[in-house]
Amino acid sequence: MRAVEVFLGAAVIWHVLTFTVLAADRVALLVGNGNFDNPALSLANPSNDVNDLEAALSALGFRVSVLRDGTRQRMLDELSQFTEAAKSADVALFFFAGHGVQYTGENYLIGREFSVANTRTLLSSSVTLTEIRRALERARPKTGLIFVDACRDAPFDIAEVEQSGLARTSGGAGLMFVYSTDPGNVAFDGSGRNSVFTAALLDHIETPNLDVRLLIGRVRQQVVMKTSGKQVPWVEEALLNELTFAQDGEVSRHNDPVAADMRRWQMVVQDGSFEAVQGYLAAYPNGTYADIARSILAFGDSSVSKGTSQTSLDIVGDNPDAAIAALKMLGFVPPDMSSEAFGDAELGAAFERYQSTATATGDVDFNTMIDDATRLSMMLASTTAQRMRTDLVALNGVERTLTIAEDALRDFEVIAAGSDEYLAELTQARRDVAAIKDARDTVLGRLDGSRQYYRSLLDQSVLFVPQDASLALLNLSGGTRGALNVNQRAMADTGQFLKHVHSSRISEVGSMSWLADFLPNQKE
């Protein structure tokens, strides 16, 4: 009897220890505040948001704690327990749905006891985003994620409180902040079961082998499309690791030539050599970037060396950051080399390599290089924009088709319930829905690539594109990169890119508001 007790006791201990180790890998705290002591503040969806997210995360191996309609003290208590659990976690995820406001630069996530509209009550009944950030920084999980679906337009008036949206908050290494909308704007609670943001998150969080950055990119894209550009989620991230919520041992790769074309071009960008451009053109002579590849190769084939009345370092030394970014765009500086690692000698040598291949007449100076880099970025962005615009139209159509097919399938399943008479038709209907989902995944994969590449072009171009850059650059007959025969749509996309560059300054890092400019018309 004693031996049995010892065996059972050991089994229980082993089970508890095993559960603790497995559960500690991924932990989540979900807070949904929709019911308040003041009924005027009530929100319909936060409870649904955390319920549905709890189910999804639990299925993905998270140990999930949920707090509904919590006071400040309850939120702090749960946050304390979450901090302890996160200390041994691979992933620690905090999610809040409810009311949030900013006051003196701080973001306050409001508890249920908030009822009187004054700052004293706000401070005593809310948890700050700084408190949440510091909790994760103390816990130091491998990856910390903070989702804030809290920028609803608050139905109360406090003179000192910003009435629209939250303020920017950033954290340390290993953290990602995801806001349901960009700073100073409000998020929609949604007319369905979930908020617009949470519905998009739920749609994509179970996609196998999708890195969290791409996942959030798809969420942002869906929110922008669903709200016609009125709501654009915001991200601040300094992640050190890759993270996929759902893993599948067999990575799904659709045989999509357009996506393969994009991936090959991105490899060219990472390589930065003329040989890589030649390889792309050999593989994709009619590819998306084929015309640009030919222009680059024509530029590199020039054997005429152009002199200048100044030394190379004198020309580029006054603005090294712009020079390095421009030379990266032109392929004379490795794309992954940081400005800090690039000394004066290396910068001067890179500029001389650029000079030796330039085809412009006269001196090749700093402005010539900037014009060349700007022209190339405009061409690349226009081509990428056209690809993205086409795929967004395709996605819009596939989503509509999928909605109709899924509704029809549900109706058919009700009709065919308990009967084998319609089994063959029901099986075919399910296959049809699966095929439409595969088509959607293919388009989403294309958009992942084009969206990321357009963003990288913006991030790089903002360092060197002049404020007065215009479409006239594309019409220069003697440009070192040559002028492409662009159509009216391409010219419009190029002008739009310049607008995006001018608006994408350091204060707006994290924004994807430019995506709204690519939305298809309702008729498309």
Phi, psi and omega per residue, in radians:
M1 nan -0.748 3.139
R2 -1.091 -0.700 -3.134
A3 -1.111 -0.690 3.113
V4 -1.105 -0.750 3.137
E5 -1.075 -0.734 3.138
V6 -1.107 -0.767 -3.141
F7 -1.064 -0.818 -3.134
L8 -1.127 -0.704 3.126
G9 -1.084 -0.739 3.116
A10 -1.118 -0.677 3.129
A11 -1.107 -0.742 3.122
V12 -1.100 -0.785 -3.135
I13 -1.084 -0.761 3.122
W14 -1.056 -0.715 -3.140
H15 -1.113 -0.770 -3.135
V16 -1.117 -0.792 -3.130
L17 -1.122 -0.736 3.134
T18 -1.090 -0.777 3.135
F19 -1.074 -0.717 -3.112
T20 -1.100 -0.755 -3.116
V21 -1.160 -0.813 -3.116
L22 -1.163 -0.783 -3.086
A23 -1.173 -0.544 -3.088
A24 -1.224 -0.284 -3.125
D25 -1.095 -0.666 -3.097
R26 -2.418 2.064 -3.126
V27 -2.226 2.637 -3.125
A28 -2.542 2.513 2.994
L29 -2.141 2.093 -3.130
L30 -1.986 2.182 3.131
V31 -2.076 2.146 3.099
G32 -2.195 1.889 -3.125
N33 -1.888 1.769 -3.141
G34 -2.058 -0.403 3.119
N35 -1.907 2.272 -3.058
F36 -2.187 2.764 3.073
D37 -1.043 -0.527 3.014
N38 -1.673 1.849 -3.049
P39 -1.017 -0.401 -3.122
A40 -1.123 -0.329 -3.109
L41 -1.583 -0.068 -2.986
S42 -1.045 2.498 3.079
L43 -2.159 2.485 -3.038
A44 -1.374 -0.564 -2.871
N45 -1.743 -0.381 -3.055
P46 -0.920 -0.709 3.130
S47 -1.116 -0.753 3.079
N48 -1.099 -0.691 -3.119
D49 -1.028 -0.846 -3.093
V50 -1.297 -0.572 3.093
N51 -1.083 -0.843 -3.093
D52 -1.231 -0.647 3.114
L53 -1.210 -0.605 3.068
E54 -1.042 -0.786 3.138
A55 -1.097 -0.756 -3.115
A56 -1.163 -0.799 -3.110
L57 -1.200 -0.657 3.096
S58 -1.059 -0.722 3.114
A59 -1.163 -0.378 3.135
L60 -1.649 0.171 3.045
G61 1.602 0.233 3.096
F62 -1.491 2.525 2.891
R63 -1.596 1.978 -2.919
V64 -1.926 2.291 2.963
S65 -1.929 2.406 -3.087
V66 -2.204 2.324 3.034
L67 -2.143 2.157 3.120
R68 -1.939 2.305 3.062
D69 0.953 0.916 -3.072
G70 -1.520 2.557 2.969
T71 -1.386 3.032 3.091
R72 -1.013 -0.797 -3.089
Q73 -1.129 -0.709 3.105
R74 -1.118 -0.693 3.114
M75 -1.119 -0.720 3.118
L76 -1.149 -0.687 3.119
D77 -1.089 -0.813 3.129
E78 -1.146 -0.644 3.124
L79 -1.122 -0.665 3.111
S80 -1.091 -0.791 3.119
Q81 -1.152 -0.679 3.114
F82 -1.098 -0.702 3.131
T83 -1.050 -0.753 3.120
E84 -1.110 -0.777 -3.140
A85 -1.130 -0.557 -3.072
A86 -1.325 -0.238 -3.073
K87 -1.115 -0.469 3.136
S88 -1.978 0.351 -2.991
A89 -1.653 2.558 2.926
D90 -1.306 -0.701 3.141
V91 -2.345 2.287 3.030
A92 -2.175 2.121 -3.037
L93 -2.106 2.205 3.031
F94 -1.975 2.327 -3.140
F95 -2.313 2.330 3.088
F96 -2.256 2.304 3.016
A97 -2.207 2.242 -3.115
G98 2.742 -2.649 3.115
H99 -1.581 2.410 3.031
G100 -2.485 2.493 3.108
V101 -2.415 2.824 3.053
Q102 -1.941 2.463 -3.139
Y103 -2.515 2.140 -3.110
T104 0.867 0.747 3.057
G105 1.442 -0.037 3.126
E106 -1.881 2.574 3.124
N107 -1.750 2.269 -3.109
Y108 -2.001 2.152 3.067
L109 -1.693 2.026 -2.834
I110 -1.479 2.340 3.082
G111 -1.495 2.931 -3.021
R112 -1.169 -0.396 -3.068
E113 -1.375 -0.154 3.112
F114 -1.084 2.142 -3.093
S115 -2.457 -0.495 -3.107
V116 -1.869 2.238 -3.029
A117 -1.403 1.395 2.977
N118 -2.581 2.837 -3.033
T119 -1.165 -0.575 3.129
R120 -1.064 -0.784 3.114
T121 -1.186 -0.674 3.112
L122 -1.027 -0.825 -3.093
L123 -1.169 -0.569 -3.064
S124 -1.544 -0.135 -3.075
S125 -2.192 0.314 -3.101
S126 -2.320 2.734 2.990
V127 -1.886 2.381 -3.112
T128 -1.535 2.696 3.083
L129 -1.167 -0.485 3.069
T130 -1.116 -0.680 3.104
E131 -1.096 -0.660 3.124
I132 -1.228 -0.768 3.123
R133 -1.053 -0.801 -3.121
R134 -1.124 -0.592 3.100
A135 -1.083 -0.766 3.122
L136 -1.230 -0.614 3.103
E137 -1.144 -0.601 3.078
R138 -1.234 -0.687 -3.096
A139 -1.246 -0.587 3.096
R140 0.947 0.947 2.989
P141 -1.181 2.878 3.110
K142 -1.073 -0.697 3.103
T143 -2.379 2.214 3.102
G144 -2.024 2.235 -3.115
L145 -2.124 2.289 3.107
I146 -2.162 1.967 3.118
F147 -1.842 2.220 -3.102
V148 -2.187 1.755 3.071
D149 -1.775 1.174 -2.913
A150 -2.355 0.278 -3.075
C151 -1.644 0.626 3.096
R152 -1.184 2.588 -3.134
D153 -1.272 1.895 -3.009
A154 -1.218 2.308 3.137
P155 -1.483 0.829 3.058
F156 -2.574 2.880 -3.017
D157 -2.258 1.968 3.003
I158 -2.121 2.185 -2.969
A159 -0.971 -0.708 -3.035
E160 -1.465 -0.140 -3.008
V161 -1.704 2.338 3.028
E162 -1.086 2.315 -3.037
Q163 -1.547 -0.161 -3.121
S164 -2.269 1.981 2.935
G165 1.344 -3.068 -3.086
L166 -1.943 2.926 3.090
A167 -1.617 2.796 3.091
R168 -1.183 2.472 3.035
T169 -2.404 2.384 3.093
S170 -2.221 2.746 -3.100
G171 -2.216 -2.949 -3.097
G172 -1.506 -3.024 -3.127
A173 -1.055 2.446 3.114
G174 1.572 0.047 -3.109
L175 -1.995 2.554 2.998
M176 -2.261 2.206 3.019
F177 -1.774 2.259 3.080
V178 -2.181 1.985 3.114
Y179 -1.746 2.517 -3.117
S180 -1.208 -0.280 3.061
T181 -2.680 2.917 -3.066
D182 -1.360 2.821 -3.045
P183 -0.950 2.351 3.079
G184 1.493 -0.060 3.130
N185 -1.975 2.940 -3.090
V186 -1.899 2.743 3.113
A187 -1.899 2.622 -3.125
F188 -1.531 2.377 3.121
D189 -1.259 -0.400 3.087
G190 1.646 2.581 3.135
S191 -1.639 -0.183 3.128
G192 -1.709 -2.658 -3.092
R193 -1.215 -0.607 -3.067
N194 -2.109 2.857 2.991
S195 -1.133 2.829 -3.132
V196 -1.050 -0.751 -3.114
F197 -1.166 -0.869 -3.100
T198 -1.151 -0.629 3.077
A199 -1.042 -0.733 3.112
A200 -1.169 -0.710 3.106
L201 -1.063 -0.778 3.124
L202 -1.130 -0.578 -3.131
D203 -1.146 -0.498 -2.987
H204 -2.034 -0.211 -2.977
I205 -1.193 -0.402 -3.129
E206 -1.694 0.176 3.103
T207 -1.212 2.140 -3.080
P208 -1.142 2.482 2.966
N209 1.041 0.509 3.138
L210 -1.842 2.010 -3.141
D211 -1.041 2.586 -3.038
V212 -1.041 -0.555 3.130
R213 -1.155 -0.753 3.086
L214 -1.191 -0.658 3.105
L215 -1.016 -0.849 -3.136
I216 -1.157 -0.573 3.053
G217 -1.064 -0.700 3.107
R218 -1.205 -0.656 3.097
V219 -1.082 -0.828 -3.139
R220 -1.058 -0.776 3.137
Q221 -1.029 -0.774 -3.114
Q222 -1.176 -0.719 3.133
V223 -1.112 -0.757 3.118
V224 -1.045 -0.748 -3.127
M225 -1.195 -0.739 -3.088
K226 -1.189 -0.518 -3.091
T227 -1.819 0.189 -3.126
S228 0.957 0.652 3.078
G229 1.450 0.044 -3.112
K230 -1.357 -0.370 3.141
Q231 -2.274 2.151 -3.126
V232 -2.217 1.873 3.122
P233 -1.004 2.637 -3.029
W234 -2.103 2.474 -3.118
V235 -2.288 2.367 2.950
E236 -2.182 2.080 -3.069
E237 -2.460 2.529 3.033
A238 -2.454 0.882 -3.098
L239 -1.249 2.536 3.140
L240 -1.808 -0.251 -3.071
N241 -2.272 2.770 2.954
E242 -1.390 2.624 -3.123
L243 -2.533 2.241 2.967
T244 -2.100 2.317 3.122
F245 -1.237 -0.771 -3.111
A246 -2.015 2.232 -3.124
Q247 -2.003 2.438 3.098
D248 -2.287 2.172 -3.076
G249 -0.992 -0.497 -3.141
E250 -1.831 1.853 -3.096
V251 -1.215 2.205 -3.136
S252 -1.384 2.141 3.100
R253 -2.209 1.923 3.119
H254 -1.317 2.442 3.123
N255 -1.374 1.279 -3.043
D256 -1.961 1.890 -3.093
P257 -1.106 -0.537 3.126
V258 -1.159 -0.783 3.108
A259 -1.131 -0.672 3.114
A260 -1.123 -0.696 3.064
D261 -1.009 -0.845 -3.140
M262 -1.080 -0.770 -3.141
R263 -1.083 -0.711 3.138
R264 -1.128 -0.707 3.130
W265 -1.151 -0.656 3.112
Q266 -1.145 -0.549 3.030
M267 -1.147 -0.661 3.062
V268 -1.060 -0.784 -3.138
V269 -1.059 -0.759 3.138
Q270 -1.157 -0.628 -3.131
D271 -1.264 -0.832 3.061
G272 1.363 0.163 -3.084
S273 -1.862 2.752 3.071
F274 -1.158 -0.528 3.109
E275 -1.094 -0.666 3.119
A276 -1.169 -0.635 3.094
V277 -1.136 -0.718 3.100
Q278 -1.082 -0.711 3.123
G279 -1.105 -0.696 3.102
Y280 -1.092 -0.807 -3.077
L281 -1.158 -0.599 3.096
A282 -1.162 -0.659 -3.125
A283 -1.395 -0.581 -3.054
Y284 -2.315 1.199 -3.114
P285 -1.068 -0.399 3.087
N286 -2.043 0.457 -3.062
G287 -1.249 3.065 -3.104
T288 -0.998 -0.679 -3.052
Y289 -1.897 0.355 -3.055
A290 -1.094 -0.777 -3.141
D291 -1.068 -0.726 3.136
I292 -1.177 -0.679 3.109
A293 -1.045 -0.741 3.118
R294 -1.128 -0.672 3.114
S295 -1.113 -0.712 3.131
I296 -1.151 -0.741 -3.129
L297 -1.173 -0.646 3.078
A298 -1.105 -0.653 3.087
F299 -1.114 -0.749 -3.084
G300 -1.325 -0.354 -3.095
D301 -1.351 -0.241 -3.099
S302 -1.117 2.294 -3.139
S303 -1.826 0.055 -3.109
V304 -1.434 2.164 3.119
S305 -1.669 2.220 -3.100
K306 -1.771 2.323 3.127
G307 -1.562 3.097 3.112
T308 -2.684 2.690 -3.111
S309 -1.441 -0.041 3.135
Q310 -2.112 2.768 3.031
T311 -1.264 2.747 -3.082
S312 -1.046 -0.763 -3.094
L313 -1.196 -0.593 3.073
D314 -1.063 -0.637 -3.073
I315 -1.224 -0.768 -3.000
V316 -1.833 -0.154 -3.000
G317 -1.215 -0.424 -3.103
D318 -1.249 -0.431 -3.135
N319 -2.437 1.218 -3.028
P320 -1.114 -0.612 -3.122
D321 -1.103 -0.784 3.108
A322 -1.142 -0.696 -3.127
A323 -1.118 -0.782 -3.135
I324 -1.116 -0.772 3.137
A325 -1.094 -0.724 3.133
A326 -1.154 -0.741 3.132
L327 -1.186 -0.540 3.014
K328 -1.117 -0.787 3.133
M329 -1.056 -0.644 -3.096
L330 -1.469 -0.136 3.065
G331 1.610 0.276 -3.116
F332 -1.824 -0.030 3.039
V333 -2.306 2.325 3.117
P334 -0.952 2.347 -3.032
P335 -1.128 -0.436 -3.094
D336 -1.665 0.117 -3.130
M337 -1.497 2.249 3.138
S338 -1.387 2.731 3.122
S339 -1.086 -0.600 -3.120
E340 -1.134 -0.533 -3.096
A341 -1.536 0.016 -3.045
F342 -1.903 1.832 -3.076
G343 -1.450 3.099 -3.112
D344 -1.058 -0.728 -3.106
A345 -1.112 -0.764 3.132
E346 -1.126 -0.680 -3.139
L347 -1.142 -0.785 3.113
G348 -1.083 -0.714 -3.141
A349 -1.155 -0.697 3.124
A350 -1.108 -0.710 3.128
F351 -1.155 -0.641 3.111
E352 -1.151 -0.626 3.067
R353 -1.121 -0.691 3.071
Y354 -1.099 -0.791 3.141
Q355 -1.009 -0.694 -3.036
S356 -1.179 -0.331 -3.109
T357 -1.915 -0.017 -3.112
A358 -1.238 2.543 -3.122
T359 -1.953 0.050 3.129
A360 -1.253 2.659 3.070
T361 -1.476 2.647 3.131
G362 1.460 -2.993 -3.126
D363 -1.130 2.471 3.063
V364 -1.783 1.800 -3.033
D365 -1.957 -2.997 -3.106
F366 -1.025 -0.781 -3.105
N367 -1.131 -0.624 3.078
T368 -1.066 -0.789 3.126
M369 -1.092 -0.772 3.133
I370 -1.087 -0.730 3.111
D371 -1.089 -0.743 3.131
D372 -1.077 -0.814 -3.117
A373 -1.153 -0.693 3.119
T374 -1.125 -0.750 3.137
R375 -1.072 -0.786 -3.131
L376 -1.126 -0.744 3.124
S377 -1.106 -0.636 3.099
M378 -1.116 -0.745 3.123
M379 -1.117 -0.818 -3.132
L380 -1.095 -0.754 -3.115
A381 -1.158 -0.711 3.139
S382 -1.096 -0.770 3.127
T383 -1.112 -0.761 3.131
T384 -1.156 -0.683 3.133
A385 -1.080 -0.727 3.128
Q386 -1.128 -0.668 3.078
R387 -1.119 -0.765 -3.122
M388 -1.162 -0.726 -3.140
R389 -1.102 -0.755 3.124
T390 -1.071 -0.768 -3.094
D391 -1.274 -0.522 3.060
L392 -1.178 -0.654 3.043
V393 -1.109 -0.766 3.119
A394 -1.080 -0.750 -3.141
L395 -1.096 -0.721 3.120
N396 -1.019 -0.768 3.136
G397 -1.200 -0.730 3.135
V398 -1.130 -0.712 3.131
E399 -1.084 -0.738 3.111
R400 -1.106 -0.763 3.126
T401 -1.100 -0.713 -3.129
L402 -1.134 -0.715 3.121
T403 -1.058 -0.784 3.131
I404 -1.117 -0.773 -3.104
A405 -1.143 -0.705 -3.141
E406 -1.198 -0.677 3.076
D407 -1.092 -0.761 3.137
A408 -1.135 -0.682 3.136
L409 -1.113 -0.734 3.123
R410 -1.075 -0.758 3.109
D411 -1.094 -0.730 -3.125
F412 -1.139 -0.660 3.137
E413 -1.137 -0.600 3.087
V414 -1.183 -0.775 -3.126
I415 -1.134 -0.704 -3.043
A416 -1.525 -0.006 -3.079
A417 -1.022 2.267 3.069
G418 1.327 0.168 -3.119
S419 -2.315 2.397 3.089
D420 -1.568 -0.034 -3.051
E421 -1.115 -0.599 -3.084
Y422 -1.876 0.337 -3.053
L423 -1.051 -0.766 -3.122
A424 -1.112 -0.757 3.135
E425 -1.161 -0.669 3.132
L426 -1.154 -0.726 3.099
T427 -1.062 -0.741 3.127
Q428 -1.152 -0.676 3.111
A429 -1.093 -0.681 3.103
R430 -1.168 -0.664 3.081
R431 -1.130 -0.678 3.129
D432 -1.086 -0.774 3.115
V433 -1.097 -0.731 3.128
A434 -1.097 -0.666 3.132
A435 -1.165 -0.684 3.103
I436 -1.142 -0.681 3.090
K437 -1.108 -0.676 3.091
D438 -1.098 -0.716 3.110
A439 -1.109 -0.698 3.102
R440 -1.111 -0.752 3.134
D441 -1.076 -0.641 3.109
T442 -1.093 -0.822 -3.141
V443 -1.148 -0.719 3.109
L444 -1.067 -0.680 3.103
G445 -1.100 -0.719 3.068
R446 -1.055 -0.795 -3.096
L447 -1.158 -0.568 3.042
D448 -0.969 -0.811 -3.108
G449 -1.198 -0.850 -3.088
S450 -1.199 -0.641 3.127
R451 -1.128 -0.796 3.129
Q452 -1.108 -0.749 -3.091
Y453 -1.164 -0.731 3.102
Y454 -1.072 -0.719 3.113
R455 -1.097 -0.719 3.136
S456 -1.162 -0.645 3.060
L457 -1.080 -0.717 3.092
L458 -1.103 -0.820 -3.093
D459 -1.060 -0.644 -3.139
Q460 -1.383 -0.760 -3.043
S461 -1.183 -0.504 -3.108
V462 -1.095 -0.315 -3.119
L463 -1.439 -0.339 -3.069
F464 -2.342 -0.334 -3.094
V465 -1.176 2.175 -3.115
P466 -1.153 2.676 3.113
Q467 -1.066 -0.532 -3.081
D468 -1.700 0.256 3.114
A469 -1.052 2.478 -3.089
S470 -2.530 3.060 3.139
L471 -1.145 -0.251 3.133
A472 -1.039 -0.444 3.125
L473 -1.047 -0.547 -3.113
L474 -1.320 -0.237 -3.079
N475 -1.785 0.084 3.125
L476 -1.221 2.142 -3.048
S477 -1.279 -0.477 -3.070
G478 -1.886 0.387 -3.093
G479 -1.115 2.544 -3.088
T480 -1.178 -0.416 3.106
R481 -1.684 -0.106 -3.107
G482 1.371 2.756 3.124
A483 -1.859 2.374 3.108
L484 -1.564 2.633 3.060
N485 -1.439 1.585 -3.027
V486 -1.742 2.541 3.138
N487 -1.522 3.139 -3.052
Q488 -1.102 -0.699 3.128
R489 -1.115 -0.727 3.126
A490 -1.128 -0.685 3.115
M491 -1.117 -0.704 3.119
A492 -1.123 -0.718 3.110
D493 -1.141 -0.606 3.111
T494 -1.166 -0.787 3.088
G495 -1.086 -0.632 3.114
Q496 -1.160 -0.667 3.092
F497 -1.062 -0.771 3.110
L498 -1.054 -0.682 3.081
K499 -1.092 -0.736 3.126
H500 -1.135 -0.680 3.106
V501 -1.075 -0.804 -3.080
H502 -1.150 -0.474 -3.129
S503 -1.633 -0.166 -3.071
S504 -1.714 1.063 3.099
R505 -1.546 3.095 -3.024
I506 -0.957 -0.622 -3.107
S507 -1.154 -0.229 -3.084
E508 -2.018 0.303 3.068
V509 -1.010 2.334 -3.115
G510 1.835 -0.216 -3.081
S511 -1.519 2.592 2.954
M512 -2.249 0.595 -3.111
S513 -1.083 -0.421 3.130
W514 -1.098 -0.413 -3.112
L515 -1.072 -0.519 -3.135
A516 -1.070 -0.453 -3.130
D517 -1.272 -0.197 -3.137
F518 -1.795 0.070 -3.087
L519 -1.104 2.414 3.089
P520 -1.237 2.677 3.024
N521 -1.151 2.727 -3.123
Q522 -1.026 -0.474 -3.121
K523 -1.374 -0.290 -3.055
E524 -1.430 nan nan
